[in-house]
């Protein structure tokens, strides 16, 4: 798999998004804070969004090492109990 660079951007509507660097189109992840949360966060919204994205990436990495993550090539081969 080719390595890609990613960037976190703030969209015009105040959401934060993770997208491939230099690419247009639908972001990979969007994070939206409520107005109440924005007031509480002040200028730290980007830092909190970055921490949330980092935690998500770490969770996916952990699932991958535990054998719990099924990549795109394994779609449809999951068993639900």
mmCIF file of the N, C-alpha and C atoms, coordinates in Angstrom:
data_MODEL
# 
_entry.id   MODEL 
# 
loop_
_atom_site.group_PDB 
_atom_site.id 
_atom_site.type_symbol 
_atom_site.label_atom_id 
_atom_site.label_alt_id 
_atom_site.label_comp_id 
_atom_site.label_asym_id 
_atom_site.label_entity_id 
_atom_site.label_seq_id 
_atom_site.pdbx_PDB_ins_code 
_atom_site.Cartn_x 
_atom_site.Cartn_y 
_atom_site.Cartn_z 
_atom_site.occupancy 
_atom_site.B_iso_or_equiv 
_atom_site.pdbx_formal_charge 
_atom_site.auth_seq_id 
_atom_site.auth_comp_id 
_atom_site.auth_asym_id 
_atom_site.auth_atom_id 
_atom_site.pdbx_PDB_model_num 
ATOM 1   N N  . UNK A 1 1  ? 0.839   -1.168  0.000  1.00 0.00 ? 1  UNK A N  1 
ATOM 2   C CA . UNK A 1 1  ? 0.000   0.000   0.000  1.00 0.00 ? 1  UNK A CA 1 
ATOM 3   C C  . UNK A 1 1  ? 0.888   1.237   0.000  1.00 0.00 ? 1  UNK A C  1 
ATOM 4   N N  . UNK A 1 2  ? 0.597   2.188   -0.862 1.00 0.00 ? 2  UNK A N  1 
ATOM 5   C CA . UNK A 1 2  ? 1.370   3.415   -0.959 1.00 0.00 ? 2  UNK A CA 1 
ATOM 6   C C  . UNK A 1 2  ? 1.139   4.279   0.270  1.00 0.00 ? 2  UNK A C  1 
ATOM 7   N N  . UNK A 1 3  ? 2.202   4.941   0.701  1.00 0.00 ? 3  UNK A N  1 
ATOM 8   C CA . UNK A 1 3  ? 2.106   5.821   1.848  1.00 0.00 ? 3  UNK A CA 1 
ATOM 9   C C  . UNK A 1 3  ? 1.530   7.164   1.408  1.00 0.00 ? 3  UNK A C  1 
ATOM 10  N N  . UNK A 1 4  ? 0.607   7.692   2.196  1.00 0.00 ? 4  UNK A N  1 
ATOM 11  C CA . UNK A 1 4  ? -0.012  8.975   1.899  1.00 0.00 ? 4  UNK A CA 1 
ATOM 12  C C  . UNK A 1 4  ? 0.208   9.932   3.053  1.00 0.00 ? 4  UNK A C  1 
ATOM 13  N N  . UNK A 1 5  ? 0.233   11.204  2.744  1.00 0.00 ? 5  UNK A N  1 
ATOM 14  C CA . UNK A 1 5  ? 0.273   12.229  3.779  1.00 0.00 ? 5  UNK A CA 1 
ATOM 15  C C  . UNK A 1 5  ? -1.144  12.704  4.018  1.00 0.00 ? 5  UNK A C  1 
ATOM 16  N N  . UNK A 1 6  ? -1.455  12.970  5.268  1.00 0.00 ? 6  UNK A N  1 
ATOM 17  C CA . UNK A 1 6  ? -2.784  13.413  5.648  1.00 0.00 ? 6  UNK A CA 1 
ATOM 18  C C  . UNK A 1 6  ? -2.686  14.747  6.357  1.00 0.00 ? 6  UNK A C  1 
ATOM 19  N N  . UNK A 1 7  ? -3.765  15.508  6.306  1.00 0.00 ? 7  UNK A N  1 
ATOM 20  C CA . UNK A 1 7  ? -3.801  16.777  6.988  1.00 0.00 ? 7  UNK A CA 1 
ATOM 21  C C  . UNK A 1 7  ? -5.152  16.948  7.668  1.00 0.00 ? 7  UNK A C  1 
ATOM 22  N N  . UNK A 1 8  ? -5.129  17.682  8.773  1.00 0.00 ? 8  UNK A N  1 
ATOM 23  C CA . UNK A 1 8  ? -6.363  18.042  9.471  1.00 0.00 ? 8  UNK A CA 1 
ATOM 24  C C  . UNK A 1 8  ? -6.652  19.484  9.100  1.00 0.00 ? 8  UNK A C  1 
ATOM 25  N N  . UNK A 1 9  ? -7.856  19.717  8.611  1.00 0.00 ? 9  UNK A N  1 
ATOM 26  C CA . UNK A 1 9  ? -8.239  21.063  8.199  1.00 0.00 ? 9  UNK A CA 1 
ATOM 27  C C  . UNK A 1 9  ? -9.506  21.481  8.931  1.00 0.00 ? 9  UNK A C  1 
ATOM 28  N N  . UNK A 1 10 ? -9.719  22.789  9.012  1.00 0.00 ? 10 UNK A N  1 
ATOM 29  C CA . UNK A 1 10 ? -10.979 23.305  9.529  1.00 0.00 ? 10 UNK A CA 1 
ATOM 30  C C  . UNK A 1 10 ? -11.819 23.734  8.342  1.00 0.00 ? 10 UNK A C  1 
ATOM 31  N N  . UNK A 1 11 ? -13.012 23.183  8.245  1.00 0.00 ? 11 UNK A N  1 
ATOM 32  C CA . UNK A 1 11 ? -13.922 23.496  7.160  1.00 0.00 ? 11 UNK A CA 1 
ATOM 33  C C  . UNK A 1 11 ? -14.643 24.809  7.436  1.00 0.00 ? 11 UNK A C  1 
ATOM 34  N N  . UNK A 1 12 ? -15.196 25.430  6.399  1.00 0.00 ? 12 UNK A N  1 
ATOM 35  C CA . UNK A 1 12 ? -15.884 26.714  6.578  1.00 0.00 ? 12 UNK A CA 1 
ATOM 36  C C  . UNK A 1 12 ? -17.010 26.681  7.620  1.00 0.00 ? 12 UNK A C  1 
ATOM 37  N N  . UNK A 1 13 ? -17.637 25.518  7.811  1.00 0.00 ? 13 UNK A N  1 
ATOM 38  C CA . UNK A 1 13 ? -18.740 25.417  8.778  1.00 0.00 ? 13 UNK A CA 1 
ATOM 39  C C  . UNK A 1 13 ? -18.251 25.151  10.207 1.00 0.00 ? 13 UNK A C  1 
ATOM 40  N N  . UNK A 1 14 ? -16.929 25.145  10.414 1.00 0.00 ? 14 UNK A N  1 
ATOM 41  C CA . UNK A 1 14 ? -16.375 24.948  11.751 1.00 0.00 ? 14 UNK A CA 1 
ATOM 42  C C  . UNK A 1 14 ? -16.026 23.512  12.082 1.00 0.00 ? 14 UNK A C  1 
ATOM 43  N N  . UNK A 1 15 ? -16.394 22.555  11.226 1.00 0.00 ? 15 UNK A N  1 
ATOM 44  C CA . UNK A 1 15 ? -16.005 21.160  11.447 1.00 0.00 ? 15 UNK A CA 1 
ATOM 45  C C  . UNK A 1 15 ? -14.514 21.008  11.174 1.00 0.00 ? 15 UNK A C  1 
ATOM 46  N N  . UNK A 1 16 ? -13.931 19.982  11.768 1.00 0.00 ? 16 UNK A N  1 
ATOM 47  C CA . UNK A 1 16 ? -12.555 19.609  11.461 1.00 0.00 ? 16 UNK A CA 1 
ATOM 48  C C  . UNK A 1 16 ? -12.619 18.342  10.637 1.00 0.00 ? 16 UNK A C  1 
ATOM 49  N N  . UNK A 1 17 ? -11.669 18.178  9.707  1.00 0.00 ? 17 UNK A N  1 
ATOM 50  C CA . UNK A 1 17 ? -11.695 17.025  8.819  1.00 0.00 ? 17 UNK A CA 1 
ATOM 51  C C  . UNK A 1 17 ? -10.291 16.502  8.585  1.00 0.00 ? 17 UNK A C  1 
ATOM 52  N N  . UNK A 1 18 ? -10.193 15.194  8.426  1.00 0.00 ? 18 UNK A N  1 
ATOM 53  C CA . UNK A 1 18 ? -8.947  14.537  8.052  1.00 0.00 ? 18 UNK A CA 1 
ATOM 54  C C  . UNK A 1 18 ? -9.065  14.167  6.585  1.00 0.00 ? 18 UNK A C  1 
ATOM 55  N N  . UNK A 1 19 ? -8.098  14.613  5.794  1.00 0.00 ? 19 UNK A N  1 
ATOM 56  C CA . UNK A 1 19 ? -8.130  14.292  4.369  1.00 0.00 ? 19 UNK A CA 1 
ATOM 57  C C  . UNK A 1 19 ? -6.712  14.019  3.885  1.00 0.00 ? 19 UNK A C  1 
ATOM 58  N N  . UNK A 1 20 ? -6.623  13.385  2.734  1.00 0.00 ? 20 UNK A N  1 
ATOM 59  C CA . UNK A 1 20 ? -5.321  13.181  2.117  1.00 0.00 ? 20 UNK A CA 1 
ATOM 60  C C  . UNK A 1 20 ? -4.794  14.538  1.680  1.00 0.00 ? 20 UNK A C  1 
ATOM 61  N N  . UNK A 1 21 ? -3.535  14.782  1.944  1.00 0.00 ? 21 UNK A N  1 
ATOM 62  C CA . UNK A 1 21 ? -2.934  16.065  1.634  1.00 0.00 ? 21 UNK A CA 1 
ATOM 63  C C  . UNK A 1 21 ? -2.957  16.323  0.130  1.00 0.00 ? 21 UNK A C  1 
ATOM 64  N N  . UNK A 1 22 ? -3.413  17.504  -0.237 1.00 0.00 ? 22 UNK A N  1 
ATOM 65  C CA . UNK A 1 22 ? -3.431  17.904  -1.632 1.00 0.00 ? 22 UNK A CA 1 
ATOM 66  C C  . UNK A 1 22 ? -4.576  17.347  -2.444 1.00 0.00 ? 22 UNK A C  1 
ATOM 67  N N  . UNK A 1 23 ? -5.511  16.668  -1.827 1.00 0.00 ? 23 UNK A N  1 
ATOM 68  C CA . UNK A 1 23 ? -6.641  16.095  -2.554 1.00 0.00 ? 23 UNK A CA 1 
ATOM 69  C C  . UNK A 1 23 ? -7.938  16.793  -2.171 1.00 0.00 ? 23 UNK A C  1 
ATOM 70  N N  . UNK A 1 24 ? -8.798  16.916  -3.125 1.00 0.00 ? 24 UNK A N  1 
ATOM 71  C CA . UNK A 1 24 ? -10.135 17.450  -2.893 1.00 0.00 ? 24 UNK A CA 1 
ATOM 72  C C  . UNK A 1 24 ? -11.097 16.271  -2.741 1.00 0.00 ? 24 UNK A C  1 
ATOM 73  N N  . UNK A 1 25 ? -12.308 16.549  -2.374 1.00 0.00 ? 25 UNK A N  1 
ATOM 74  C CA . UNK A 1 25 ? -13.305 15.490  -2.247 1.00 0.00 ? 25 UNK A CA 1 
ATOM 75  C C  . UNK A 1 25 ? -13.679 15.258  -0.799 1.00 0.00 ? 25 UNK A C  1 
ATOM 76  N N  . UNK A 1 26 ? -14.405 14.190  -0.581 1.00 0.00 ? 26 UNK A N  1 
ATOM 77  C CA . UNK A 1 26 ? -14.930 13.848  0.738  1.00 0.00 ? 26 UNK A CA 1 
ATOM 78  C C  . UNK A 1 26 ? -13.793 13.506  1.699  1.00 0.00 ? 26 UNK A C  1 
ATOM 79  N N  . UNK A 1 27 ? -13.764 14.141  2.886  1.00 0.00 ? 27 UNK A N  1 
ATOM 80  C CA . UNK A 1 27 ? -12.739 13.817  3.879  1.00 0.00 ? 27 UNK A CA 1 
ATOM 81  C C  . UNK A 1 27 ? -12.910 12.398  4.403  1.00 0.00 ? 27 UNK A C  1 
ATOM 82  N N  . UNK A 1 28 ? -11.856 11.849  4.946  1.00 0.00 ? 28 UNK A N  1 
ATOM 83  C CA . UNK A 1 28 ? -11.899 10.513  5.535  1.00 0.00 ? 28 UNK A CA 1 
ATOM 84  C C  . UNK A 1 28 ? -12.662 10.523  6.855  1.00 0.00 ? 28 UNK A C  1 
ATOM 85  N N  . UNK A 1 29 ? -12.490 11.600  7.624  1.00 0.00 ? 29 UNK A N  1 
ATOM 86  C CA . UNK A 1 29 ? -13.127 11.732  8.932  1.00 0.00 ? 29 UNK A CA 1 
ATOM 87  C C  . UNK A 1 29 ? -13.558 13.182  9.109  1.00 0.00 ? 29 UNK A C  1 
ATOM 88  N N  . UNK A 1 30 ? -14.731 13.371  9.728  1.00 0.00 ? 30 UNK A N  1 
ATOM 89  C CA . UNK A 1 30 ? -15.196 14.710  10.104 1.00 0.00 ? 30 UNK A CA 1 
ATOM 90  C C  . UNK A 1 30 ? -15.487 14.728  11.597 1.00 0.00 ? 30 UNK A C  1 
ATOM 91  N N  . UNK A 1 31 ? -15.127 15.824  12.237 1.00 0.00 ? 31 UNK A N  1 
ATOM 92  C CA . UNK A 1 31 ? -15.420 15.998  13.656 1.00 0.00 ? 31 UNK A CA 1 
ATOM 93  C C  . UNK A 1 31 ? -16.150 17.323  13.807 1.00 0.00 ? 31 UNK A C  1 
ATOM 94  N N  . UNK A 1 32 ? -17.322 17.263  14.429 1.00 0.00 ? 32 UNK A N  1 
ATOM 95  C CA . UNK A 1 32 ? -18.121 18.463  14.638 1.00 0.00 ? 32 UNK A CA 1 
ATOM 96  C C  . UNK A 1 32 ? -18.388 18.624  16.132 1.00 0.00 ? 32 UNK A C  1 
ATOM 97  N N  . UNK A 1 33 ? -18.086 19.786  16.659 1.00 0.00 ? 33 UNK A N  1 
ATOM 98  C CA . UNK A 1 33 ? -18.358 20.088  18.057 1.00 0.00 ? 33 UNK A CA 1 
ATOM 99  C C  . UNK A 1 33 ? -19.629 20.920  18.143 1.00 0.00 ? 33 UNK A C  1 
ATOM 100 N N  . UNK A 1 34 ? -20.421 20.673  19.170 1.00 0.00 ? 34 UNK A N  1 
ATOM 101 C CA . UNK A 1 34 ? -21.611 21.492  19.396 1.00 0.00 ? 34 UNK A CA 1 
ATOM 102 C C  . UNK A 1 34 ? -21.181 22.909  19.759 1.00 0.00 ? 34 UNK A C  1 
ATOM 103 N N  . UNK A 1 35 ? -22.113 23.820  19.689 1.00 0.00 ? 35 UNK A N  1 
ATOM 104 C CA . UNK A 1 35 ? -21.811 25.214  20.045 1.00 0.00 ? 35 UNK A CA 1 
ATOM 105 C C  . UNK A 1 35 ? -21.351 25.297  21.502 1.00 0.00 ? 35 UNK A C  1 
ATOM 106 N N  . UNK A 1 36 ? -21.995 24.534  22.383 1.00 0.00 ? 36 UNK A N  1 
ATOM 107 C CA . UNK A 1 36 ? -21.596 24.522  23.793 1.00 0.00 ? 36 UNK A CA 1 
ATOM 108 C C  . UNK A 1 36 ? -20.157 24.036  23.948 1.00 0.00 ? 36 UNK A C  1 
ATOM 109 N N  . UNK A 1 37 ? -19.797 22.987  23.214 1.00 0.00 ? 37 UNK A N  1 
ATOM 110 C CA . UNK A 1 37 ? -18.431 22.466  23.294 1.00 0.00 ? 37 UNK A CA 1 
ATOM 111 C C  . UNK A 1 37 ? -17.431 23.484  22.751 1.00 0.00 ? 37 UNK A C  1 
ATOM 112 N N  . UNK A 1 38 ? -17.802 24.187  21.672 1.00 0.00 ? 38 UNK A N  1 
ATOM 113 C CA . UNK A 1 38 ? -16.908 25.204  21.100 1.00 0.00 ? 38 UNK A CA 1 
ATOM 114 C C  . UNK A 1 38 ? -16.614 26.314  22.111 1.00 0.00 ? 38 UNK A C  1 
ATOM 115 N N  . UNK A 1 39 ? -17.631 26.723  22.855 1.00 0.00 ? 39 UNK A N  1 
ATOM 116 C CA . UNK A 1 39 ? -17.435 27.759  23.866 1.00 0.00 ? 39 UNK A CA 1 
ATOM 117 C C  . UNK A 1 39 ? -16.473 27.248  24.940 1.00 0.00 ? 39 UNK A C  1 
ATOM 118 N N  . UNK A 1 40 ? -16.638 26.005  25.336 1.00 0.00 ? 40 UNK A N  1 
ATOM 119 C CA . UNK A 1 40 ? -15.792 25.416  26.364 1.00 0.00 ? 40 UNK A CA 1 
ATOM 120 C C  . UNK A 1 40 ? -14.353 25.237  25.865 1.00 0.00 ? 40 UNK A C  1 
ATOM 121 N N  . UNK A 1 41 ? -14.191 24.827  24.590 1.00 0.00 ? 41 UNK A N  1 
ATOM 122 C CA . UNK A 1 41 ? -12.865 24.553  24.038 1.00 0.00 ? 41 UNK A CA 1 
ATOM 123 C C  . UNK A 1 41 ? -12.067 25.813  23.710 1.00 0.00 ? 41 UNK A C  1 
ATOM 124 N N  . UNK A 1 42 ? -12.771 26.924  23.479 1.00 0.00 ? 42 UNK A N  1 
ATOM 125 C CA . UNK A 1 42 ? -12.133 28.177  23.061 1.00 0.00 ? 42 UNK A CA 1 
ATOM 126 C C  . UNK A 1 42 ? -11.315 27.919  21.785 1.00 0.00 ? 42 UNK A C  1 
ATOM 127 N N  . UNK A 1 43 ? -10.014 28.116  21.846 1.00 0.00 ? 43 UNK A N  1 
ATOM 128 C CA . UNK A 1 43 ? -9.162  27.939  20.661 1.00 0.00 ? 43 UNK A CA 1 
ATOM 129 C C  . UNK A 1 43 ? -8.512  26.558  20.601 1.00 0.00 ? 43 UNK A C  1 
ATOM 130 N N  . UNK A 1 44 ? -8.933  25.634  21.431 1.00 0.00 ? 44 UNK A N  1 
ATOM 131 C CA . UNK A 1 44 ? -8.300  24.320  21.495 1.00 0.00 ? 44 UNK A CA 1 
ATOM 132 C C  . UNK A 1 44 ? -9.014  23.278  20.625 1.00 0.00 ? 44 UNK A C  1 
ATOM 133 N N  . UNK A 1 45 ? -9.975  23.675  19.806 1.00 0.00 ? 45 UNK A N  1 
ATOM 134 C CA . UNK A 1 45 ? -10.727 22.724  18.991 1.00 0.00 ? 45 UNK A CA 1 
ATOM 135 C C  . UNK A 1 45 ? -9.839  21.877  18.101 1.00 0.00 ? 45 UNK A C  1 
ATOM 136 N N  . UNK A 1 46 ? -8.866  22.494  17.438 1.00 0.00 ? 46 UNK A N  1 
ATOM 137 C CA . UNK A 1 46 ? -7.970  21.748  16.567 1.00 0.00 ? 46 UNK A CA 1 
ATOM 138 C C  . UNK A 1 46 ? -7.155  20.731  17.361 1.00 0.00 ? 46 UNK A C  1 
ATOM 139 N N  . UNK A 1 47 ? -6.678  21.123  18.533 1.00 0.00 ? 47 UNK A N  1 
ATOM 140 C CA . UNK A 1 47 ? -5.890  20.204  19.362 1.00 0.00 ? 47 UNK A CA 1 
ATOM 141 C C  . UNK A 1 47 ? -6.727  19.006  19.809 1.00 0.00 ? 47 UNK A C  1 
ATOM 142 N N  . UNK A 1 48 ? -7.976  19.254  20.173 1.00 0.00 ? 48 UNK A N  1 
ATOM 143 C CA . UNK A 1 48 ? -8.856  18.164  20.602 1.00 0.00 ? 48 UNK A CA 1 
ATOM 144 C C  . UNK A 1 48 ? -9.190  17.261  19.412 1.00 0.00 ? 48 UNK A C  1 
ATOM 145 N N  . UNK A 1 49 ? -9.464  17.855  18.258 1.00 0.00 ? 49 UNK A N  1 
ATOM 146 C CA . UNK A 1 49 ? -9.743  17.052  17.059 1.00 0.00 ? 49 UNK A CA 1 
ATOM 147 C C  . UNK A 1 49 ? -8.538  16.182  16.715 1.00 0.00 ? 49 UNK A C  1 
ATOM 148 N N  . UNK A 1 50 ? -7.342  16.741  16.808 1.00 0.00 ? 50 UNK A N  1 
ATOM 149 C CA . UNK A 1 50 ? -6.120  15.985  16.521 1.00 0.00 ? 50 UNK A CA 1 
ATOM 150 C C  . UNK A 1 50 ? -5.981  14.818  17.501 1.00 0.00 ? 50 UNK A C  1 
ATOM 151 N N  . UNK A 1 51 ? -6.245  15.059  18.769 1.00 0.00 ? 51 UNK A N  1 
ATOM 152 C CA . UNK A 1 51 ? -6.153  13.996  19.773 1.00 0.00 ? 51 UNK A CA 1 
ATOM 153 C C  . UNK A 1 51 ? -7.181  12.897  19.497 1.00 0.00 ? 51 UNK A C  1 
ATOM 154 N N  . UNK A 1 52 ? -8.377  13.294  19.072 1.00 0.00 ? 52 UNK A N  1 
ATOM 155 C CA . UNK A 1 52 ? -9.415  12.306  18.755 1.00 0.00 ? 52 UNK A CA 1 
ATOM 156 C C  . UNK A 1 52 ? -9.011  11.454  17.552 1.00 0.00 ? 52 UNK A C  1 
ATOM 157 N N  . UNK A 1 53 ? -8.457  12.082  16.537 1.00 0.00 ? 53 UNK A N  1 
ATOM 158 C CA . UNK A 1 53 ? -8.015  11.346  15.344 1.00 0.00 ? 53 UNK A CA 1 
ATOM 159 C C  . UNK A 1 53 ? -6.853  10.429  15.697 1.00 0.00 ? 53 UNK A C  1 
ATOM 160 N N  . UNK A 1 54 ? -5.896  10.925  16.488 1.00 0.00 ? 54 UNK A N  1 
ATOM 161 C CA . UNK A 1 54 ? -4.772  10.091  16.923 1.00 0.00 ? 54 UNK A CA 1 
ATOM 162 C C  . UNK A 1 54 ? -5.260  8.864   17.690 1.00 0.00 ? 54 UNK A C  1 
ATOM 163 N N  . UNK A 1 55 ? -6.238  9.058   18.575 1.00 0.00 ? 55 UNK A N  1 
ATOM 164 C CA . UNK A 1 55 ? -6.781  7.933   19.348 1.00 0.00 ? 55 UNK A CA 1 
ATOM 165 C C  . UNK A 1 55 ? -7.457  6.918   18.429 1.00 0.00 ? 55 UNK A C  1 
ATOM 166 N N  . UNK A 1 56 ? -8.155  7.402   17.418 1.00 0.00 ? 56 UNK A N  1 
ATOM 167 C CA . UNK A 1 56 ? -8.798  6.498   16.460 1.00 0.00 ? 56 UNK A CA 1 
ATOM 168 C C  . UNK A 1 56 ? -7.775  5.686   15.684 1.00 0.00 ? 56 UNK A C  1 
ATOM 169 N N  . UNK A 1 57 ? -6.697  6.328   15.253 1.00 0.00 ? 57 UNK A N  1 
ATOM 170 C CA . UNK A 1 57 ? -5.640  5.630   14.516 1.00 0.00 ? 57 UNK A CA 1 
ATOM 171 C C  . UNK A 1 57 ? -4.986  4.579   15.406 1.00 0.00 ? 57 UNK A C  1 
ATOM 172 N N  . UNK A 1 58 ? -4.719  4.942   16.662 1.00 0.00 ? 58 UNK A N  1 
ATOM 173 C CA . UNK A 1 58 ? -4.133  3.978   17.596 1.00 0.00 ? 58 UNK A CA 1 
ATOM 174 C C  . UNK A 1 58 ? -5.064  2.785   17.809 1.00 0.00 ? 58 UNK A C  1 
ATOM 175 N N  . UNK A 1 59 ? -6.362  3.030   17.898 1.00 0.00 ? 59 UNK A N  1 
ATOM 176 C CA . UNK A 1 59 ? -7.321  1.937   18.084 1.00 0.00 ? 59 UNK A CA 1 
ATOM 177 C C  . UNK A 1 59 ? -7.310  1.006   16.879 1.00 0.00 ? 59 UNK A C  1 
ATOM 178 N N  . UNK A 1 60 ? -7.266  1.556   15.684 1.00 0.00 ? 60 UNK A N  1 
ATOM 179 C CA . UNK A 1 60 ? -7.218  0.728   14.475 1.00 0.00 ? 60 UNK A CA 1 
ATOM 180 C C  . UNK A 1 60 ? -5.926  -0.084  14.431 1.00 0.00 ? 60 UNK A C  1 
ATOM 181 N N  . UNK A 1 61 ? -4.804  0.550   14.786 1.00 0.00 ? 61 UNK A N  1 
ATOM 182 C CA . UNK A 1 61 ? -3.537  -0.173  14.825 1.00 0.00 ? 61 UNK A CA 1 
ATOM 183 C C  . UNK A 1 61 ? -3.595  -1.325  15.826 1.00 0.00 ? 61 UNK A C  1 
ATOM 184 N N  . UNK A 1 62 ? -4.192  -1.068  16.987 1.00 0.00 ? 62 UNK A N  1 
ATOM 185 C CA . UNK A 1 62 ? -4.308  -2.110  18.013 1.00 0.00 ? 62 UNK A CA 1 
ATOM 186 C C  . UNK A 1 62 ? -5.193  -3.245  17.515 1.00 0.00 ? 62 UNK A C  1 
ATOM 187 N N  . UNK A 1 63 ? -6.302  -2.914  16.908 1.00 0.00 ? 63 UNK A N  1 
ATOM 188 C CA . UNK A 1 63 ? -7.181  -3.952  16.364 1.00 0.00 ? 63 UNK A CA 1 
ATOM 189 C C  . UNK A 1 63 ? -6.461  -4.772  15.299 1.00 0.00 ? 63 UNK A C  1 
ATOM 190 N N  . UNK A 1 64 ? -5.631  -4.113  14.503 1.00 0.00 ? 64 UNK A N  1 
ATOM 191 C CA . UNK A 1 64 ? -4.890  -4.807  13.456 1.00 0.00 ? 64 UNK A CA 1 
ATOM 192 C C  . UNK A 1 64 ? -3.888  -5.791  14.019 1.00 0.00 ? 64 UNK A C  1 
ATOM 193 N N  . UNK A 1 65 ? -3.209  -5.436  15.109 1.00 0.00 ? 65 UNK A N  1 
ATOM 194 C CA . UNK A 1 65 ? -2.222  -6.336  15.695 1.00 0.00 ? 65 UNK A CA 1 
ATOM 195 C C  . UNK A 1 65 ? -2.877  -7.472  16.468 1.00 0.00 ? 65 UNK A C  1 
ATOM 196 N N  . UNK A 1 66 ? -4.125  -7.264  16.890 1.00 0.00 ? 66 UNK A N  1 
ATOM 197 C CA . UNK A 1 66 ? -4.842  -8.314  17.611 1.00 0.00 ? 66 UNK A CA 1 
ATOM 198 C C  . UNK A 1 66 ? -5.613  -9.219  16.666 1.00 0.00 ? 66 UNK A C  1 
ATOM 199 N N  . UNK A 1 67 ? -5.537  -8.926  15.381 1.00 0.00 ? 67 UNK A N  1 
ATOM 200 C CA . UNK A 1 67 ? -6.260  -9.739  14.409 1.00 0.00 ? 67 UNK A CA 1 
ATOM 201 C C  . UNK A 1 67 ? -7.733  -9.408  14.331 1.00 0.00 ? 67 UNK A C  1 
ATOM 202 N N  . UNK A 1 68 ? -8.156  -8.310  14.951 1.00 0.00 ? 68 UNK A N  1 
ATOM 203 C CA . UNK A 1 68 ? -9.564  -7.954  14.951 1.00 0.00 ? 68 UNK A CA 1 
ATOM 204 C C  . UNK A 1 68 ? -9.982  -7.052  13.809 1.00 0.00 ? 68 UNK A C  1 
ATOM 205 N N  . UNK A 1 69 ? -9.009  -6.502  13.090 1.00 0.00 ? 69 UNK A N  1 
ATOM 206 C CA . UNK A 1 69 ? -9.341  -5.590  11.995 1.00 0.00 ? 69 UNK A CA 1 
ATOM 207 C C  . UNK A 1 69 ? -9.312  -6.351  10.682 1.00 0.00 ? 69 UNK A C  1 
ATOM 208 N N  . UNK A 1 70 ? -10.380 -6.219  9.950  1.00 0.00 ? 70 UNK A N  1 
ATOM 209 C CA . UNK A 1 70 ? -10.447 -6.849  8.645  1.00 0.00 ? 70 UNK A CA 1 
ATOM 210 C C  . UNK A 1 70 ? -10.408 -5.749  7.609  1.00 0.00 ? 70 UNK A C  1 
ATOM 211 N N  . UNK A 1 71 ? -9.332  -5.702  6.864  1.00 0.00 ? 71 UNK A N  1 
ATOM 212 C CA . UNK A 1 71 ? -9.154  -4.657  5.865  1.00 0.00 ? 71 UNK A CA 1 
ATOM 213 C C  . UNK A 1 71 ? -10.149 -4.754  4.743  1.00 0.00 ? 71 UNK A C  1 
ATOM 214 N N  . UNK A 1 72 ? -10.056 -3.832  3.779  1.00 0.00 ? 72 UNK A N  1 
ATOM 215 C CA . UNK A 1 72 ? -11.012 -3.764  2.672  1.00 0.00 ? 72 UNK A CA 1 
ATOM 216 C C  . UNK A 1 72 ? -11.112 -5.062  1.872  1.00 0.00 ? 72 UNK A C  1 
ATOM 217 N N  . UNK A 1 73 ? -10.030 -5.813  1.785  1.00 0.00 ? 73 UNK A N  1 
ATOM 218 C CA . UNK A 1 73 ? -10.050 -7.053  1.021  1.00 0.00 ? 73 UNK A CA 1 
ATOM 219 C C  . UNK A 1 73 ? -10.840 -8.161  1.688  1.00 0.00 ? 73 UNK A C  1 
ATOM 220 N N  . UNK A 1 74 ? -11.194 -7.988  2.945  1.00 0.00 ? 74 UNK A N  1 
ATOM 221 C CA . UNK A 1 74 ? -11.903 -9.017  3.698  1.00 0.00 ? 74 UNK A CA 1 
ATOM 222 C C  . UNK A 1 74 ? -13.368 -8.648  3.940  1.00 0.00 ? 74 UNK A C  1 
ATOM 223 N N  . UNK A 1 75 ? -13.862 -7.658  3.234  1.00 0.00 ? 75 UNK A N  1 
ATOM 224 C CA . UNK A 1 75 ? -15.235 -7.200  3.455  1.00 0.00 ? 75 UNK A CA 1 
ATOM 225 C C  . UNK A 1 75 ? -16.223 -8.338  3.271  1.00 0.00 ? 75 UNK A C  1 
ATOM 226 N N  . UNK A 1 76 ? -17.194 -8.398  4.151  1.00 0.00 ? 76 UNK A N  1 
ATOM 227 C CA . UNK A 1 76 ? -18.232 -9.409  4.041  1.00 0.00 ? 76 UNK A CA 1 
ATOM 228 C C  . UNK A 1 76 ? -17.887 -10.733 4.684  1.00 0.00 ? 76 UNK A C  1 
ATOM 229 N N  . UNK A 1 77 ? -16.726 -10.873 5.312  1.00 0.00 ? 77 UNK A N  1 
ATOM 230 C CA . UNK A 1 77 ? -16.311 -12.137 5.903  1.00 0.00 ? 77 UNK A CA 1 
ATOM 231 C C  . UNK A 1 77 ? -16.379 -12.100 7.427  1.00 0.00 ? 77 UNK A C  1 
ATOM 232 N N  . UNK A 1 78 ? -17.197 -11.204 7.957  1.00 0.00 ? 78 UNK A N  1 
ATOM 233 C CA . UNK A 1 78 ? -17.296 -11.079 9.407  1.00 0.00 ? 78 UNK A CA 1 
ATOM 234 C C  . UNK A 1 78 ? -18.469 -11.881 9.928  1.00 0.00 ? 78 UNK A C  1 
ATOM 235 N N  . UNK A 1 79 ? -18.317 -12.408 11.139 1.00 0.00 ? 79 UNK A N  1 
ATOM 236 C CA . UNK A 1 79 ? -19.388 -13.149 11.784 1.00 0.00 ? 79 UNK A CA 1 
ATOM 237 C C  . UNK A 1 79 ? -19.864 -12.374 12.995 1.00 0.00 ? 79 UNK A C  1 
ATOM 238 N N  . UNK A 1 80 ? -21.148 -12.091 13.046 1.00 0.00 ? 80 UNK A N  1 
ATOM 239 C CA . UNK A 1 80 ? -21.722 -11.404 14.188 1.00 0.00 ? 80 UNK A CA 1 
ATOM 240 C C  . UNK A 1 80 ? -22.400 -12.416 15.086 1.00 0.00 ? 80 UNK A C  1 
ATOM 241 N N  . UNK A 1 81 ? -22.226 -12.274 16.392 1.00 0.00 ? 81 UNK A N  1 
ATOM 242 C CA . UNK A 1 81 ? -22.838 -13.189 17.355 1.00 0.00 ? 81 UNK A CA 1 
ATOM 243 C C  . UNK A 1 81 ? -23.841 -12.450 18.191 1.00 0.00 ? 81 UNK A C  1 
# 
